[in-house]
Amino acid sequence: MKQGEGSDNTTGRGTIFDPLRQKYVALTPEERVRQVFVKFLMERMEYPMGLMANEYAIKVGRLEKRCDTVVFDRHLTPLMVIEYKAPHIALTQAVIDQVFRYNSVLRVPYIVITNGTQIGVFRVGYDGAPTEQLPHLPTYPSLLAL
């Protein structure tokens, strides 16, 4: 097992510590992608741990949904939604559509999708402006400056 991973003696499934939720969670392929990506955001891209939330609850119509990760600006306004998939799941138009449905509620300027091997980063256009795919993930300081 890797550091931060454990075993759930009641189910036999592995667990991993989620620093944003401050608890151990079931270690699924998607959860591993999330935890590796969140660590990358904090350690390499300067995203503050205190300005990110995992499993962020929203209401889409009458349905309760959860965004995988939401990044906030320093005023706690949602800035980015990140959607994770397991490594074997392709980043298809259906995945993009899912996170854009969530964004109909949050209206963030940035959306990221990743399966751990592929990544898509989008700057969302509003009021007639086009949505554009960015060539790379911005650091947190540059995200605030864009």
N, CA, C and O atoms as a GROMACS GRO file, in nm:
protein
  584
    1MET      N    1   0.082  -0.118   0.000
    1MET     CA    2   0.000   0.000   0.000
    1MET      C    3   0.087   0.125   0.000
    1MET      O    4   0.198   0.125   0.054
    2LYS      N    5   0.034   0.231  -0.062
    2LYS     CA    6   0.106   0.357  -0.066
    2LYS      C    7   0.076   0.438   0.058
    2LYS      O    8  -0.020   0.410   0.130
    3GLN      N    9   0.159   0.539   0.084
    3GLN     CA   10   0.138   0.625   0.200
    3GLN      C   11   0.001   0.690   0.190
    3GLN      O   12  -0.040   0.737   0.084
    4GLY      N   13  -0.071   0.692   0.302
    4GLY     CA   14  -0.205   0.750   0.305
    4GLY      C   15  -0.314   0.650   0.273
    4GLY      O   16  -0.432   0.682   0.283
    5GLU      N   17  -0.275   0.529   0.234
    5GLU     CA   18  -0.373   0.427   0.204
    5GLU      C   19  -0.382   0.331   0.321
    5GLU      O   20  -0.285   0.311   0.394
    6GLY      N   21  -0.498   0.271   0.338
    6GLY     CA   22  -0.518   0.176   0.446
    6GLY      C   23  -0.612   0.066   0.401
    6GLY      O   24  -0.643   0.054   0.283
    7SER      N   25  -0.655  -0.012   0.497
    7SER     CA   26  -0.748  -0.120   0.468
    7SER      C   27  -0.870  -0.105   0.557
    7SER      O   28  -0.859  -0.077   0.676
    8ASP      N   29  -0.986  -0.124   0.497
    8ASP     CA   30  -1.111  -0.120   0.572
    8ASP      C   31  -1.140  -0.262   0.616
    8ASP      O   32  -1.178  -0.346   0.534
    9ASN      N   33  -1.124  -0.291   0.744
    9ASN     CA   34  -1.138  -0.427   0.794
    9ASN      C   35  -1.280  -0.480   0.784
    9ASN      O   36  -1.301  -0.601   0.788
   10THR      N   37  -1.380  -0.391   0.771
   10THR     CA   38  -1.518  -0.439   0.765
   10THR      C   39  -1.558  -0.482   0.625
   10THR      O   40  -1.643  -0.570   0.611
   11THR      N   41  -1.499  -0.422   0.522
   11THR     CA   42  -1.540  -0.456   0.386
   11THR      C   43  -1.430  -0.523   0.306
   11THR      O   44  -1.458  -0.582   0.201
   12GLY      N   45  -1.306  -0.514   0.353
   12GLY     CA   46  -1.196  -0.569   0.277
   12GLY      C   47  -1.147  -0.476   0.168
   12GLY      O   48  -1.047  -0.505   0.101
   13ARG      N   49  -1.215  -0.363   0.148
   13ARG     CA   50  -1.172  -0.266   0.047
   13ARG      C   51  -1.063  -0.178   0.105
   13ARG      O   52  -1.057  -0.156   0.226
   14GLY      N   53  -0.979  -0.128   0.018
   14GLY     CA   54  -0.878  -0.032   0.062
   14GLY      C   55  -0.939   0.105   0.083
   14GLY      O   56  -1.048   0.134   0.034
   15THR      N   57  -0.868   0.186   0.156
   15THR     CA   58  -0.911   0.324   0.178
   15THR      C   59  -0.793   0.417   0.150
   15THR      O   60  -0.678   0.373   0.144
   16ILE      N   61  -0.823   0.543   0.134
   16ILE     CA   62  -0.722   0.645   0.114
   16ILE      C   63  -0.766   0.770   0.189
   16ILE      O   64  -0.885   0.801   0.196
   17PHE      N   65  -0.670   0.841   0.246
   17PHE     CA   66  -0.702   0.961   0.322
   17PHE      C   67  -0.725   1.077   0.227
   17PHE      O   68  -0.641   1.106   0.141
   18ASP      N   69  -0.838   1.143   0.242
   18ASP     CA   70  -0.872   1.261   0.163
   18ASP      C   71  -0.845   1.384   0.249
   18ASP      O   72  -0.919   1.411   0.343
   19PRO      N   73  -0.739   1.460   0.218
   19PRO     CA   74  -0.706   1.575   0.301
   19PRO      C   75  -0.810   1.686   0.296
   19PRO      O   76  -0.820   1.764   0.391
   20LEU      N   77  -0.887   1.695   0.189
   20LEU     CA   78  -0.989   1.800   0.182
   20LEU      C   79  -1.110   1.767   0.268
   20LEU      O   80  -1.170   1.856   0.328
   21ARG      N   81  -1.146   1.639   0.273
   21ARG     CA   82  -1.260   1.598   0.358
   21ARG      C   83  -1.215   1.556   0.496
   21ARG      O   84  -1.298   1.534   0.585
   22GLN      N   85  -1.084   1.544   0.516
   22GLN     CA   86  -1.025   1.506   0.645
   22GLN      C   87  -1.078   1.372   0.696
   22GLN      O   88  -1.111   1.357   0.813
   23LYS      N   89  -1.085   1.274   0.604
   23LYS     CA   90  -1.128   1.140   0.643
   23LYS      C   91  -1.080   1.039   0.540
   23LYS      O   92  -1.043   1.074   0.428
   24TYR      N   93  -1.083   0.912   0.581
   24TYR     CA   94  -1.052   0.804   0.489
   24TYR      C   95  -1.176   0.772   0.406
   24TYR      O   96  -1.288   0.772   0.458
   25VAL      N   97  -1.154   0.747   0.277
   25VAL     CA   98  -1.262   0.714   0.186
   25VAL      C   99  -1.225   0.588   0.109
   25VAL      O  100  -1.108   0.551   0.103
   26ALA      N  101  -1.326   0.522   0.051
   26ALA     CA  102  -1.302   0.400  -0.026
   26ALA      C  103  -1.207   0.428  -0.142
   26ALA      O  104  -1.222   0.528  -0.213
   27LEU      N  105  -1.111   0.341  -0.160
   27LEU     CA  106  -1.010   0.358  -0.264
   27LEU      C  107  -1.059   0.292  -0.394
   27LEU      O  108  -1.031   0.174  -0.419
   28THR      N  109  -1.130   0.369  -0.473
   28THR     CA  110  -1.174   0.325  -0.606
   28THR      C  111  -1.075   0.380  -0.709
   28THR      O  112  -0.996   0.469  -0.676
   29PRO      N  113  -1.077   0.330  -0.832
   29PRO     CA  114  -0.988   0.387  -0.933
   29PRO      C  115  -1.010   0.538  -0.952
   29PRO      O  116  -0.914   0.614  -0.968
   30GLU      N  117  -1.135   0.582  -0.951
   30GLU     CA  118  -1.165   0.725  -0.965
   30GLU      C  119  -1.112   0.804  -0.845
   30GLU      O  120  -1.060   0.915  -0.861
   31GLU      N  121  -1.126   0.747  -0.726
   31GLU     CA  122  -1.079   0.817  -0.605
   31GLU      C  123  -0.927   0.831  -0.606
   31GLU      O  124  -0.873   0.932  -0.562
   32ARG      N  125  -0.858   0.730  -0.657
   32ARG     CA  126  -0.712   0.740  -0.667
   32ARG      C  127  -0.675   0.855  -0.762
   32ARG      O  128  -0.584   0.933  -0.732
   33VAL      N  129  -0.745   0.866  -0.875
   33VAL     CA  130  -0.720   0.976  -0.968
   33VAL      C  131  -0.742   1.110  -0.897
   33VAL      O  132  -0.662   1.202  -0.910
   34ARG      N  133  -0.852   1.120  -0.822
   34ARG     CA  134  -0.881   1.244  -0.750
   34ARG      C  135  -0.769   1.281  -0.654
   34ARG      O  136  -0.722   1.395  -0.653
   35GLN      N  137  -0.728   1.186  -0.572
   35GLN     CA  138  -0.630   1.216  -0.469
   35GLN      C  139  -0.493   1.252  -0.528
   35GLN      O  140  -0.425   1.341  -0.478
   36VAL      N  141  -0.454   1.184  -0.634
   36VAL     CA  142  -0.328   1.218  -0.701
   36VAL      C  143  -0.337   1.357  -0.762
   36VAL      O  144  -0.242   1.435  -0.754
   37PHE      N  145  -0.451   1.389  -0.823
   37PHE     CA  146  -0.467   1.519  -0.888
   37PHE      C  147  -0.472   1.632  -0.786
   37PHE      O  148  -0.411   1.737  -0.807
   38VAL      N  149  -0.545   1.612  -0.676
   38VAL     CA  150  -0.552   1.715  -0.571
   38VAL      C  151  -0.412   1.740  -0.514
   38VAL      O  152  -0.374   1.855  -0.489
   39LYS      N  153  -0.336   1.634  -0.492
   39LYS     CA  154  -0.199   1.649  -0.442
   39LYS      C  155  -0.114   1.729  -0.541
   39LYS      O  156  -0.038   1.817  -0.502
   40PHE      N  157  -0.129   1.698  -0.670
   40PHE     CA  158  -0.059   1.772  -0.775
   40PHE      C  159  -0.099   1.920  -0.773
   40PHE      O  160  -0.013   2.007  -0.783
   41LEU      N  161  -0.228   1.948  -0.759
   41LEU     CA  162  -0.274   2.087  -0.753
   41LEU      C  163  -0.209   2.162  -0.638
   41LEU      O  164  -0.164   2.275  -0.655
   42MET      N  165  -0.205   2.099  -0.522
   42MET     CA  166  -0.150   2.166  -0.403
   42MET      C  167   0.002   2.179  -0.411
   42MET      O  168   0.056   2.286  -0.384
   43GLU      N  169   0.070   2.072  -0.448
   43GLU     CA  170   0.216   2.070  -0.441
   43GLU      C  171   0.286   2.134  -0.561
   43GLU      O  172   0.393   2.193  -0.546
   44ARG      N  173   0.227   2.124  -0.679
   44ARG     CA  174   0.295   2.172  -0.800
   44ARG      C  175   0.230   2.295  -0.861
   44ARG      O  176   0.297   2.373  -0.929
   45MET      N  177   0.099   2.313  -0.837
   45MET     CA  178   0.027   2.420  -0.905
   45MET      C  179  -0.020   2.531  -0.810
   45MET      O  180  -0.089   2.623  -0.852
   46GLU      N  181   0.020   2.521  -0.683
   46GLU     CA  182  -0.004   2.626  -0.583
   46GLU      C  183  -0.152   2.650  -0.551
   46GLU      O  184  -0.191   2.761  -0.514
   47TYR      N  185  -0.235   2.546  -0.564
   47TYR     CA  186  -0.376   2.558  -0.527
   47TYR      C  187  -0.386   2.540  -0.375
   47TYR      O  188  -0.340   2.439  -0.323
   48PRO      N  189  -0.444   2.637  -0.303
   48PRO     CA  190  -0.453   2.626  -0.157
   48PRO      C  191  -0.554   2.519  -0.114
   48PRO      O  192  -0.667   2.516  -0.163
   49MET      N  193  -0.512   2.432  -0.024
   49MET     CA  194  -0.600   2.326   0.024
   49MET      C  195  -0.730   2.383   0.080
   49MET      O  196  -0.836   2.325   0.060
   50GLY      N  197  -0.722   2.495   0.150
   50GLY     CA  198  -0.840   2.554   0.212
   50GLY      C  199  -0.937   2.616   0.114
   50GLY      O  200  -1.046   2.659   0.153
   51LEU      N  201  -0.900   2.622  -0.014
   51LEU     CA  202  -0.989   2.679  -0.116
   51LEU      C  203  -1.033   2.574  -0.217
   51LEU      O  204  -1.066   2.606  -0.331
   52MET      N  205  -1.033   2.447  -0.173
   52MET     CA  206  -1.084   2.338  -0.255
   52MET      C  207  -1.179   2.254  -0.171
   52MET      O  208  -1.162   2.241  -0.050
   53ALA      N  209  -1.278   2.195  -0.237
   53ALA     CA  210  -1.373   2.106  -0.169
   53ALA      C  211  -1.400   1.986  -0.258
   53ALA      O  212  -1.425   2.001  -0.378
   54ASN      N  213  -1.396   1.866  -0.199
   54ASN     CA  214  -1.434   1.744  -0.269
   54ASN      C  215  -1.578   1.710  -0.237
   54ASN      O  216  -1.628   1.736  -0.127
   55GLU      N  217  -1.646   1.651  -0.338
   55GLU     CA  218  -1.786   1.609  -0.322
   55GLU      C  219  -1.874   1.728  -0.282
   55GLU      O  220  -1.951   1.720  -0.186
   56TYR      N  221  -1.862   1.836  -0.356
   56TYR     CA  222  -1.934   1.961  -0.329
   56TYR      C  223  -2.078   1.947  -0.377
   56TYR      O  224  -2.103   1.927  -0.496
   57ALA      N  225  -2.173   1.956  -0.285
   57ALA     CA  226  -2.315   1.933  -0.315
   57ALA      C  227  -2.376   2.052  -0.388
   57ALA      O  228  -2.357   2.168  -0.351
   58ILE      N  229  -2.452   2.020  -0.495
   58ILE     CA  230  -2.528   2.121  -0.568
   58ILE      C  231  -2.664   2.062  -0.602
   58ILE      O  232  -2.684   1.941  -0.591
   59LYS      N  233  -2.756   2.146  -0.644
   59LYS     CA  234  -2.887   2.101  -0.687
   59LYS      C  235  -2.902   2.135  -0.835
   59LYS      O  236  -2.897   2.252  -0.872
   60VAL      N  237  -2.920   2.034  -0.918
   60VAL     CA  238  -2.940   2.051  -1.062
   60VAL      C  239  -3.086   2.020  -1.088
   60VAL      O  240  -3.126   1.904  -1.091
   61GLY      N  241  -3.166   2.125  -1.106
   61GLY     CA  242  -3.310   2.105  -1.113
   61GLY      C  243  -3.358   2.058  -0.977
   61GLY      O  244  -3.337   2.126  -0.876
   62ARG      N  245  -3.422   1.943  -0.974
   62ARG     CA  246  -3.468   1.885  -0.847
   62ARG      C  247  -3.372   1.779  -0.793
   62ARG      O  248  -3.395   1.721  -0.687
   63LEU      N  249  -3.266   1.754  -0.867
   63LEU     CA  250  -3.174   1.646  -0.830
   63LEU      C  251  -3.056   1.698  -0.749
   63LEU      O  252  -2.999   1.803  -0.780
   64GLU      N  253  -3.022   1.624  -0.645
   64GLU     CA  254  -2.901   1.652  -0.566
   64GLU      C  255  -2.783   1.586  -0.638
   64GLU      O  256  -2.785   1.466  -0.663
   65LYS      N  257  -2.682   1.664  -0.670
   65LYS     CA  258  -2.562   1.614  -0.736
   65LYS      C  259  -2.440   1.656  -0.656
   65LYS      O  260  -2.450   1.741  -0.567
   66ARG      N  261  -2.326   1.596  -0.687
   66ARG     CA  262  -2.202   1.634  -0.620
   66ARG      C  263  -2.093   1.654  -0.725
   66ARG      O  264  -2.067   1.567  -0.808
   67CYS      N  265  -2.032   1.770  -0.720
   67CYS     CA  266  -1.916   1.798  -0.805
   67CYS      C  267  -1.796   1.729  -0.741
   67CYS      O  268  -1.779   1.735  -0.619
   68ASP      N  269  -1.713   1.664  -0.821
   68ASP     CA  270  -1.599   1.592  -0.766
   68ASP      C  271  -1.508   1.685  -0.686
   68ASP      O  272  -1.480   1.658  -0.569
   69THR      N  273  -1.464   1.794  -0.746
   69THR     CA  274  -1.384   1.895  -0.675
   69THR      C  275  -1.425   2.032  -0.725
   69THR      O  276  -1.443   2.052  -0.845
   70VAL      N  277  -1.439   2.126  -0.634
   70VAL     CA  278  -1.462   2.266  -0.669
   70VAL      C  279  -1.347   2.347  -0.609
   70VAL      O  280  -1.311   2.329  -0.493
   71VAL      N  281  -1.291   2.435  -0.690
   71VAL     CA  282  -1.186   2.527  -0.647
   71VAL      C  283  -1.249   2.665  -0.634
   71VAL      O  284  -1.327   2.707  -0.719
   72PHE      N  285  -1.215   2.735  -0.526
   72PHE     CA  286  -1.272   2.866  -0.498
   72PHE      C  287  -1.165   2.974  -0.508
   72PHE      O  288  -1.046   2.948  -0.493
   73ASP      N  289  -1.211   3.098  -0.533
   73ASP     CA  290  -1.118   3.210  -0.524
   73ASP      C  291  -1.108   3.253  -0.378
   73ASP      O  292  -1.168   3.190  -0.291
   74ARG      N  293  -1.035   3.357  -0.351
   74ARG     CA  294  -1.012   3.399  -0.212
   74ARG      C  295  -1.136   3.460  -0.145
   74ARG      O  296  -1.136   3.484  -0.025
   75HIS      N  297  -1.241   3.484  -0.225
   75HIS     CA  298  -1.368   3.533  -0.169
   75HIS      C  299  -1.469   3.420  -0.156
   75HIS      O  300  -1.587   3.443  -0.129
   76LEU      N  301  -1.422   3.296  -0.176
   76LEU     CA  302  -1.503   3.173  -0.169
   76LEU      C  303  -1.609   3.165  -0.278
   76LEU      O  304  -1.713   3.102  -0.260
   77THR      N  305  -1.582   3.229  -0.390
   77THR     CA  306  -1.666   3.217  -0.508
   77THR      C  307  -1.612   3.100  -0.589
   77THR      O  308  -1.491   3.093  -0.614
   78PRO      N  309  -1.698   3.006  -0.633
   78PRO     CA  310  -1.649   2.894  -0.714
   78PRO      C  311  -1.578   2.944  -0.840
   78PRO      O  312  -1.628   3.030  -0.912
   79LEU      N  313  -1.462   2.886  -0.865
   79LEU     CA  314  -1.376   2.929  -0.976
   79LEU      C  315  -1.356   2.819  -1.079
   79LEU      O  316  -1.341   2.846  -1.198
   80MET      N  317  -1.355   2.694  -1.032
   80MET     CA  318  -1.327   2.580  -1.119
   80MET      C  319  -1.400   2.457  -1.068
   80MET      O  320  -1.408   2.433  -0.948
   81VAL      N  321  -1.453   2.378  -1.162
   81VAL     CA  322  -1.510   2.247  -1.131
   81VAL      C  323  -1.420   2.143  -1.197
   81VAL      O  324  -1.384   2.156  -1.314
   82ILE      N  325  -1.386   2.039  -1.121
   82ILE     CA  326  -1.303   1.930  -1.174
   82ILE      C  327  -1.384   1.801  -1.165
   82ILE      O  328  -1.439   1.768  -1.061
   83GLU      N  329  -1.389   1.729  -1.276
   83GLU     CA  330  -1.458   1.601  -1.283
   83GLU      C  331  -1.355   1.492  -1.309
   83GLU      O  332  -1.274   1.503  -1.402
   84TYR      N  333  -1.357   1.389  -1.226
   84TYR     CA  334  -1.261   1.278  -1.238
   84TYR      C  335  -1.331   1.154  -1.291
   84TYR      O  336  -1.448   1.130  -1.262
   85LYS      N  337  -1.258   1.078  -1.368
   85LYS     CA  338  -1.302   0.947  -1.414
   85LYS      C  339  -1.190   0.848  -1.386
   85LYS      O  340  -1.074   0.887  -1.373
   86ALA      N  341  -1.225   0.722  -1.378
   86ALA     CA  342  -1.124   0.617  -1.362
   86ALA      C  343  -1.035   0.614  -1.486
   86ALA      O  344  -1.078   0.656  -1.593
   87PRO      N  345  -0.912   0.566  -1.472
   87PRO     CA  346  -0.818   0.567  -1.586
   87PRO      C  347  -0.869   0.496  -1.711
   87PRO      O  348  -0.831   0.533  -1.822
   88HIS      N  349  -0.954   0.395  -1.696
   88HIS     CA  350  -1.003   0.322  -1.813
   88HIS      C  351  -1.124   0.389  -1.879
   88HIS      O  352  -1.171   0.341  -1.982
   89ILE      N  353  -1.174   0.497  -1.822
   89ILE     CA  354  -1.289   0.569  -1.878
   89ILE      C  355  -1.238   0.680  -1.970
   89ILE      O  356  -1.161   0.766  -1.928
   90ALA      N  357  -1.281   0.676  -2.095
   90ALA     CA  358  -1.240   0.779  -2.191
   90ALA      C  359  -1.309   0.912  -2.159
   90ALA      O  360  -1.421   0.915  -2.109
   91LEU      N  361  -1.241   1.020  -2.190
   91LEU     CA  362  -1.298   1.154  -2.169
   91LEU      C  363  -1.378   1.190  -2.294
   91LEU      O  364  -1.328   1.256  -2.386
   92THR      N  365  -1.502   1.147  -2.295
   92THR     CA  366  -1.590   1.163  -2.410
   92THR      C  367  -1.674   1.291  -2.397
   92THR      O  368  -1.668   1.362  -2.296
   93GLN      N  369  -1.751   1.316  -2.500
   93GLN     CA  370  -1.843   1.430  -2.496
   93GLN      C  371  -1.943   1.414  -2.383
   93GLN      O  372  -1.986   1.514  -2.325
   94ALA      N  373  -1.982   1.292  -2.350
   94ALA     CA  374  -2.076   1.269  -2.239
   94ALA      C  375  -2.017   1.316  -2.106
   94ALA      O  376  -2.089   1.371  -2.023
   95VAL      N  377  -1.887   1.296  -2.087
   95VAL     CA  378  -1.820   1.343  -1.964
   95VAL      C  379  -1.819   1.495  -1.962
   95VAL      O  380  -1.847   1.557  -1.859
   96ILE      N  381  -1.786   1.555  -2.076
   96ILE     CA  382  -1.787   1.702  -2.085
   96ILE      C  383  -1.927   1.755  -2.057
   96ILE      O  384  -1.943   1.852  -1.983
   97ASP      N  385  -2.028   1.692  -2.117
   97ASP     CA  386  -2.167   1.737  -2.097
   97ASP      C  387  -2.207   1.728  -1.950
   97ASP      O  388  -2.276   1.816  -1.900
   98GLN      N  389  -2.163   1.622  -1.881
   98GLN     CA  390  -2.197   1.605  -1.739
   98GLN      C  391  -2.148   1.723  -1.657
   98GLN      O  392  -2.224   1.781  -1.579
   99VAL      N  393  -2.022   1.759  -1.673
   99VAL     CA  394  -1.967   1.867  -1.592
   99VAL      C  395  -2.024   2.003  -1.634
   99VAL      O  396  -2.037   2.092  -1.551
  100PHE      N  397  -2.058   2.019  -1.761
  100PHE     CA  398  -2.121   2.144  -1.803
  100PHE      C  399  -2.263   2.156  -1.747
  100PHE      O  400  -2.310   2.267  -1.722
  101ARG      N  401  -2.332   2.042  -1.727
  101ARG     CA  402  -2.464   2.047  -1.660
  101ARG      C  403  -2.446   2.096  -1.517
  101ARG      O  404  -2.523   2.180  -1.470
  102TYR      N  405  -2.346   2.044  -1.448
  102TYR     CA  406  -2.318   2.092  -1.312
  102TYR      C  407  -2.286   2.241  -1.313
  102TYR      O  408  -2.325   2.315  -1.223
  103ASN      N  409  -2.217   2.284  -1.416
  103ASN     CA  410  -2.178   2.424  -1.423
  103ASN      C  411  -2.295   2.516  -1.453
  103ASN      O  412  -2.284   2.637  -1.434
  104SER      N  413  -2.407   2.462  -1.498
  104SER     CA  414  -2.525   2.547  -1.517
  104SER      C  415  -2.570   2.605  -1.384
  104SER      O  416  -2.638   2.707  -1.381
  105VAL      N  417  -2.533   2.541  -1.274
  105VAL     CA  418  -2.565   2.589  -1.140
  105VAL      C  419  -2.455   2.682  -1.088
  105VAL      O  420  -2.483   2.791  -1.040
  106LEU      N  421  -2.330   2.638  -1.098
  106LEU     CA  422  -2.218   2.713  -1.038
  106LEU      C  423  -2.168   2.829  -1.124
  106LEU      O  424  -2.125   2.931  -1.071
  107ARG      N  425  -2.175   2.813  -1.256
  107ARG     CA  426  -2.128   2.916  -1.350
  107ARG      C  427  -1.983   2.957  -1.324
  107ARG      O  428  -1.951   3.076  -1.314
  108VAL      N  429  -1.897   2.857  -1.314
  108VAL     CA  430  -1.754   2.884  -1.293
  108VAL      C  431  -1.689   2.920  -1.427
  108VAL      O  432  -1.739   2.883  -1.533
  109PRO      N  433  -1.578   2.992  -1.422
  109PRO     CA  434  -1.508   3.024  -1.547
  109PRO      C  435  -1.419   2.912  -1.601
  109PRO      O  436  -1.378   2.916  -1.717
  110TYR      N  437  -1.388   2.810  -1.517
  110TYR     CA  438  -1.297   2.704  -1.561
  110TYR      C  439  -1.352   2.567  -1.526
  110TYR      O  440  -1.407   2.545  -1.418
  111ILE      N  441  -1.335   2.474  -1.621
  111ILE     CA  442  -1.376   2.335  -1.602
  111ILE      C  443  -1.259   2.246  -1.641
  111ILE      O  444  -1.191   2.270  -1.740
  112VAL      N  445  -1.236   2.143  -1.559
  112VAL     CA  446  -1.129   2.046  -1.586
  112VAL      C  447  -1.189   1.906  -1.580
  112VAL      O  448  -1.269   1.876  -1.491
  113ILE      N  449  -1.152   1.822  -1.674
  113ILE     CA  450  -1.187   1.680  -1.669
  113ILE      C  451  -1.057   1.601  -1.681
  113ILE      O  452  -0.968   1.637  -1.758
  114THR      N  453  -1.047   1.492  -1.605
  114THR     CA  454  -0.927   1.409  -1.614
  114THR      C  455  -0.958   1.265  -1.572
  114THR      O  456  -1.043   1.240  -1.487
  115ASN      N  457  -0.886   1.173  -1.634
  115ASN     CA  458  -0.891   1.033  -1.593
  115ASN      C  459  -0.753   0.988  -1.542
  115ASN      O  460  -0.726   0.869  -1.530
  116GLY      N  461  -0.669   1.085  -1.514
  116GLY     CA  462  -0.535   1.056  -1.465
  116GLY      C  463  -0.431   1.043  -1.574
  116GLY      O  464  -0.312   1.063  -1.549
  117THR      N  465  -0.474   1.011  -1.696
  117THR     CA  466  -0.380   1.004  -1.808
  117THR      C  467  -0.409   1.112  -1.912
  117THR      O  468  -0.318   1.156  -1.982
  118GLN      N  469  -0.533   1.153  -1.920
  118GLN     CA  470  -0.573   1.260  -2.011
  118GLN      C  471  -0.632   1.373  -1.928
  118GLN      O  472  -0.684   1.351  -1.818
  119ILE      N  473  -0.622   1.495  -1.981
  119ILE     CA  474  -0.681   1.609  -1.912
  119ILE      C  475  -0.739   1.704  -2.017
  119ILE      O  476  -0.680   1.725  -2.123
  120GLY      N  477  -0.852   1.761  -1.984
  120GLY     CA  478  -0.912   1.867  -2.065
  120GLY      C  479  -0.936   1.986  -1.975
  120GLY      O  480  -0.996   1.973  -1.868
  121VAL      N  481  -0.890   2.102  -2.017
  121VAL     CA  482  -0.906   2.225  -1.940
  121VAL      C  483  -0.981   2.324  -2.029
  121VAL      O  484  -0.940   2.351  -2.142
  122PHE      N  485  -1.090   2.378  -1.976
  122PHE     CA  486  -1.175   2.467  -2.055
  122PHE      C  487  -1.197   2.599  -1.983
  122PHE      O  488  -1.220   2.602  -1.862
  123ARG      N  489  -1.190   2.708  -2.058
  123ARG     CA  490  -1.233   2.839  -2.009
  123ARG      C  491  -1.373   2.859  -2.066
  123ARG      O  492  -1.392   2.860  -2.188
  124VAL      N  493  -1.470   2.873  -1.978
  124VAL     CA  494  -1.610   2.878  -2.018
  124VAL      C  495  -1.646   3.018  -2.064
  124VAL      O  496  -1.619   3.117  -1.996
  125GLY      N  497  -1.708   3.024  -2.180
  125GLY     CA  498  -1.755   3.152  -2.233
  125GLY      C  499  -1.898   3.179  -2.190
  125GLY      O  500  -1.982   3.090  -2.192
  126TYR      N  501  -1.923   3.300  -2.150
  126TYR     CA  502  -2.058   3.342  -2.112
  126TYR      C  503  -2.096   3.464  -2.196
  126TYR      O  504  -2.010   3.530  -2.254
  127ASP      N  505  -2.225   3.492  -2.200
  127ASP     CA  506  -2.276   3.611  -2.270
  127ASP      C  507  -2.225   3.617  -2.414
  127ASP      O  508  -2.180   3.722  -2.461
  128GLY      N  509  -2.234   3.504  -2.483
  128GLY     CA  510  -2.196   3.499  -2.623
  128GLY      C  511  -2.050   3.469  -2.651
  128GLY      O  512  -2.014   3.443  -2.765
  129ALA      N  513  -1.966   3.472  -2.548
  129ALA     CA  514  -1.825   3.440  -2.569
  129ALA      C  515  -1.809   3.289  -2.585
  129ALA      O  516  -1.879   3.213  -2.518
  130PRO      N  517  -1.720   3.244  -2.672
  130PRO     CA  518  -1.704   3.100  -2.692
  130PRO      C  519  -1.629   3.034  -2.575
  130PRO      O  520  -1.546   3.096  -2.510
  131THR      N  521  -1.662   2.907  -2.552
  131THR     CA  522  -1.584   2.826  -2.458
  131THR      C  523  -1.461   2.778  -2.533
  131THR      O  524  -1.471   2.733  -2.647
  132GLU      N  525  -1.345   2.787  -2.469
  132GLU     CA  526  -1.222   2.745  -2.537
  132GLU      C  527  -1.147   2.642  -2.453
  132GLU      O  528  -1.145   2.649  -2.330
  133GLN      N  529  -1.086   2.546  -2.522
  133GLN     CA  530  -1.001   2.450  -2.454
  133GLN      C  531  -0.862   2.511  -2.440
  133GLN      O  532  -0.804   2.560  -2.537
  134LEU      N  533  -0.809   2.508  -2.317
  134LEU     CA  534  -0.678   2.564  -2.290
  134LEU      C  535  -0.570   2.457  -2.312
  134LEU      O  536  -0.598   2.339  -2.295
  135PRO      N  537  -0.449   2.497  -2.349
  135PRO     CA  538  -0.344   2.399  -2.376
  135PRO      C  539  -0.287   2.333  -2.251
  135PRO      O  540  -0.227   2.226  -2.260
  136HIS      N  541  -0.306   2.395  -2.134
  136HIS     CA  542  -0.253   2.337  -2.011
  136HIS      C  543  -0.331   2.391  -1.892
  136HIS      O  544  -0.405   2.489  -1.903
  137LEU      N  545  -0.312   2.327  -1.779
  137LEU     CA  546  -0.376   2.368  -1.654
  137LEU      C  547  -0.300   2.487  -1.596
  137LEU      O  548  -0.180   2.478  -1.575
  138PRO      N  549  -0.369   2.599  -1.568
  138PRO     CA  550  -0.298   2.712  -1.508
  138PRO      C  551  -0.268   2.690  -1.360
  138PRO      O  552  -0.342   2.619  -1.291
  139THR      N  553  -0.160   2.750  -1.313
  139THR     CA  554  -0.134   2.751  -1.169
  139THR      C  555  -0.243   2.835  -1.103
  139THR      O  556  -0.312   2.912  -1.170
  140TYR      N  557  -0.259   2.819  -0.972
  140TYR     CA  558  -0.362   2.897  -0.902
  140TYR      C  559  -0.337   3.047  -0.916
  140TYR      O  560  -0.431   3.120  -0.947
  141PRO      N  561  -0.215   3.097  -0.894
  141PRO     CA  562  -0.193   3.242  -0.910
  141PRO      C  563  -0.225   3.291  -1.052
  141PRO      O  564  -0.283   3.398  -1.068
  142SER      N  565  -0.189   3.214  -1.154
  142SER     CA  566  -0.219   3.258  -1.290
  142SER      C  567  -0.368   3.246  -1.321
  142SER      O  568  -0.421   3.322  -1.401
  143LEU      N  569  -0.435   3.151  -1.258
  143LEU     CA  570  -0.580   3.136  -1.273
  143LEU      C  571  -0.651   3.262  -1.224
  143LEU      O  572  -0.745   3.310  -1.288
  144LEU      N  573  -0.607   3.314  -1.112
  144LEU     CA  574  -0.666   3.436  -1.057
  144LEU      C  575  -0.638   3.557  -1.144
  144LEU      O  576  -0.716   3.652  -1.146
  145ALA      N  577  -0.527   3.554  -1.217
  145ALA     CA  578  -0.488   3.668  -1.300
  145ALA      C  579  -0.553   3.665  -1.439
  145ALA      O  580  -0.554   3.766  -1.508
  146LEU      N  581  -0.606   3.549  -1.481
  146LEU     CA  582  -0.664   3.538  -1.615
  146LEU      C  583  -0.795   3.613  -1.627
  146LEU      O  584  -0.857   3.614  -1.734
   0.00000   0.00000   0.00000
